[in-house]
């Protein structure tokens, strides 16, 4: 089973079902080495995965919000640059436009 081939939710769900099955049939599985400690460790890992997934989802949401805020600022910068470019092109000789990061076009 490849970790990357399944979603986090699917992996966590499968692990929860496995844990329930192991717990329900522990007496039968003990002869093959299954222990309550193994099941407890699996349960703890499942809880940690759920908690970490929640942290990751919050970070994704925060990233989207930060990206949206950055997009607004960049649009404002683009608008200001457009206005400044018009003013420079009207007032300054073309030879000096590079000083303002303007490509030499009329």
N, C-alpha and C positions, 0 to 999 in steps of 0.2 A: 504494500500500500504506500503510494507516494503521497507525501504531505501536500505537495503543490497541486495535485490533481483534484483535491477536494477543497471546498470552502471551509473557512474556520468554523462556521456554524454547523456544517455537516460533520466535521471531525469531532467537535464537542458533543454533538448529539449522538454520534456513534459511540463515543467513549462513555457517555451516560448510560446508554443501553447496555454496553458491555459490562459496566460496573453493576448494573441491576441484575444482569444475568449471572455474573460471578457471585454476587451476594446470595442470590436465590438458590444457587446450586453449589455452594461452598463445600458442603459435606461430600458431594460426589467428586469435586475437583481437588480436594485435599490430597488424595492419593497420587496426583500428578504434580504436586508441589505448590498448589495455590494456597495462599495464606491470607488471613484477615489484614495483615500488615500491608500486603501487596495491594489489596482492594482499597485500604485507607490511603495509601500513597497515590493511587490512581485518582481517587476522589479529590485529594488535595490538588493534584495537578489540574484536574478539570476545573476546580474552583479558581485556581490561579489563571487558567486560560480565559475563563469568563471575565474575570476582573481585568486582565490585560487587554482583552478585546474591547471592553467598555472604555478603558483609557484610550485605546487607539481610535475608537469611534469619536470620542470627544475631541481628540487632536485633529482628526479629519475635519470635523465641524469648525474648529477654531481656524484651521488652515483656509477653509473656504471663506470664512468671514474676513480673514486678513487679506486674502487674494482680492475679494470684492472691494475692500477699502483701498488697497493698492491700485486697483483698476480705476477707481474714482480719481485718485490723486494723479495718476498718469494721464488721464483724459484732461484734467485741468492743466497739467504741464504742457501737453500737446497743444491745447488751445492757446496758452500763453506763448509758446514757441512760434506758433503760426502767426500770431499778432506781431510778435517781435520781428519775425522774418520780413513781414510786409513793411514794417517801419524801416528796417535796415536797408532793404532793397530800394525803397523810395529815397532814402537820405544819403546812403553811403555809395561810393563808387564800387563797381563790381570787383575790382582788384582787391578790395578789403573784405569782401564777404566771407572768405575762408576764416578770417579772424573771429567771425561769429558762428562758425560751423555751418555755413551755408554753401552748398555746392553751387558752382558758377552756372546758374541758369537765369534767364531773364524772367 
